[in-house]
Amino acid sequence: MSADANRELARRFFEEVWNARDEAAIDRYIAENAAGNDADFGAGREAFRQQWREWQRAFPDLHFAVEDIVAEGDRVVTRWTLTGTQQGEFLGIPASGRSIRVAGMSLDIIRDGQIAEGFDGWDALGLRRQLGATTLE
């Protein structure tokens, strides 16, 4: 696929999978044996689906605002801002009703029209602080 096609795939992934909450779209966008940068997350489409469900349960109004997308060859970098309201337990943190706003970036490697590898960097400490689970002294 061209860099432009990969850029569009990344944009649609965030819009359909995350913002439209279309679980079936996971099969279209995530490769069966997809890998990522978090060993605790596991590998493969089903591991992604499990994590997606956890986010959806905890933040039913979850929304990714795509700020920038840069593509070169089979690599796509997306800069995004995540917002939502915690309505369920997440990362062992009880539902708080608090709103979150988290900045992050994703580097995805596209193969055969699907995300084969994904590497995410985001402000996990900031998320925990916004949920009242961590304080800095």
C-alpha positions as CSV (number, residue, x, y, z in Angstrom):
1,M,0.0,0.0,0.0
2,S,1.1,3.6,-0.6
3,A,2.0,5.9,2.3
4,D,-1.2,7.8,1.5
5,A,-3.3,4.6,1.7
6,N,-1.6,3.7,5.0
7,R,-2.3,7.2,6.4
8,E,-6.0,6.8,5.6
9,L,-6.0,3.3,7.1
10,A,-4.7,4.8,10.4
11,R,-7.2,7.6,10.4
12,R,-10.1,5.1,9.7
13,F,-8.8,2.8,12.4
14,F,-9.1,5.5,15.1
15,E,-12.5,6.7,13.8
16,E,-14.1,3.3,13.3
17,V,-12.6,1.1,16.0
18,W,-12.2,3.6,18.8
19,N,-14.6,6.5,18.2
20,A,-17.5,4.6,16.6
21,R,-16.9,1.7,19.1
22,D,-17.1,-0.8,16.2
23,E,-15.7,-4.1,17.7
24,A,-16.2,-5.9,14.3
25,A,-13.8,-3.3,12.7
26,I,-11.0,-4.8,14.8
27,D,-11.0,-7.7,12.4
28,R,-10.5,-5.4,9.4
29,Y,-7.7,-3.3,10.9
30,I,-5.7,-5.5,13.3
31,A,-3.6,-8.4,11.9
32,E,-4.3,-11.8,13.5
33,N,-0.8,-12.0,14.9
34,A,-0.3,-8.3,15.6
35,A,2.5,-7.4,18.0
36,G,3.0,-4.4,20.2
37,N,5.4,-2.8,22.7
38,D,3.7,-3.9,25.9
39,A,4.6,-7.4,27.1
40,D,1.7,-7.3,29.6
41,F,-0.7,-6.6,26.8
42,G,0.0,-9.9,24.9
43,A,0.1,-10.4,21.2
44,G,-2.5,-10.9,18.5
45,R,-5.8,-9.5,17.5
46,E,-7.6,-11.1,20.4
47,A,-5.3,-9.5,22.9
48,F,-6.0,-6.2,21.3
49,R,-9.7,-6.9,21.5
50,Q,-9.5,-7.7,25.2
51,Q,-7.7,-4.4,25.9
52,W,-10.2,-2.5,23.7
53,R,-13.1,-4.0,25.7
54,E,-11.4,-2.9,29.0
55,W,-11.1,0.7,27.7
56,Q,-14.7,0.7,26.5
57,R,-16.1,-0.6,29.8
58,A,-14.1,1.9,31.8
59,F,-14.6,4.9,29.5
60,P,-17.9,4.5,27.5
61,D,-17.5,8.0,26.0
62,L,-13.9,7.4,25.0
63,H,-12.8,9.6,22.1
64,F,-9.5,9.9,20.2
65,A,-8.9,13.2,18.5
66,V,-6.3,12.6,15.8
67,E,-4.0,15.7,15.8
68,D,-1.4,14.6,13.1
69,I,-0.7,11.6,10.9
70,V,2.7,11.1,9.2
71,A,3.3,8.2,6.9
72,E,6.4,6.9,5.2
73,G,6.4,3.5,3.4
74,D,4.7,1.0,5.7
75,R,5.1,3.1,8.9
76,V,2.4,5.5,10.2
77,V,2.8,7.8,13.2
78,T,-0.4,9.2,14.7
79,R,-0.4,11.9,17.3
80,W,-3.7,11.9,19.3
81,T,-5.5,13.2,22.3
82,L,-7.7,10.8,24.2
83,T,-10.7,12.1,26.3
84,G,-13.3,10.2,28.3
85,T,-15.1,9.8,31.6
86,Q,-14.2,6.9,33.9
87,Q,-17.4,5.0,34.6
88,G,-15.9,1.6,35.3
89,E,-12.8,0.1,36.9
90,F,-9.6,0.5,35.0
91,L,-6.0,-0.6,35.8
92,G,-7.3,-1.5,39.3
93,I,-8.7,2.0,39.8
94,P,-12.3,2.0,40.9
95,A,-14.8,4.0,38.8
96,S,-14.4,7.7,39.7
97,G,-16.6,9.6,37.3
98,R,-13.6,11.8,36.5
99,S,-12.8,13.1,33.1
100,I,-9.5,12.4,31.5
101,R,-7.4,14.1,28.7
102,V,-4.3,12.2,27.7
103,A,-1.8,12.9,24.9
104,G,-0.1,10.1,23.0
105,M,1.4,8.8,19.8
106,S,1.1,5.5,17.9
107,L,3.6,4.1,15.5
108,D,2.0,1.4,13.4
109,I,3.5,-0.9,10.8
110,I,1.1,-1.8,8.1
111,R,1.3,-5.1,6.2
112,D,-1.3,-6.5,3.8
113,G,-3.7,-3.7,4.6
114,Q,-3.7,-4.3,8.4
115,I,-1.8,-3.1,11.5
116,A,0.8,-5.8,12.0
117,E,2.8,-4.0,14.7
118,G,1.8,-1.2,17.0
119,F,3.9,0.9,19.4
120,D,2.1,3.4,21.6
121,G,3.6,6.1,23.9
122,W,1.2,8.0,26.1
123,D,1.1,9.7,29.5
124,A,0.1,6.8,31.7
125,L,1.2,8.7,34.9
126,G,-1.0,11.6,33.9
127,L,-3.9,9.3,33.4
128,R,-3.5,7.8,36.8
129,R,-3.1,11.3,38.4
130,Q,-6.3,12.5,36.7
131,L,-8.2,9.5,38.1
132,G,-6.8,10.3,41.6
133,A,-4.7,7.1,41.8
134,T,-1.3,8.8,42.0
135,T,0.0,12.0,43.4
136,L,3.4,13.6,43.0
137,E,4.9,15.2,46.1
